[in-house]
Amino acid sequence: MAVPKKKTSKGKRNQRHATWKAKASVAAQKALSIGKSVLTGRAQGFVYPITENEESEE
């Protein structure tokens, strides 16, 4: 089984955690942006399925 040779410093650990948490923030911003563009009807490169029920109601 693989084990680390030396103890990881607190700074390195905190840096890794900060990077991991920052990815979540970026993903949330992108999701919100895509959601807004879909709702306003200005989505250019985003494809989403439209069910047949929604088409018949309009």
PyMOL commands that set and color helices and strands:
alter all, ss='L'
color gray80, all
select helices_A, chain A and resi 10-40+52-57
alter helices_A, ss='H'
color red, helices_A
deselect
rebuild
show_as cartoon
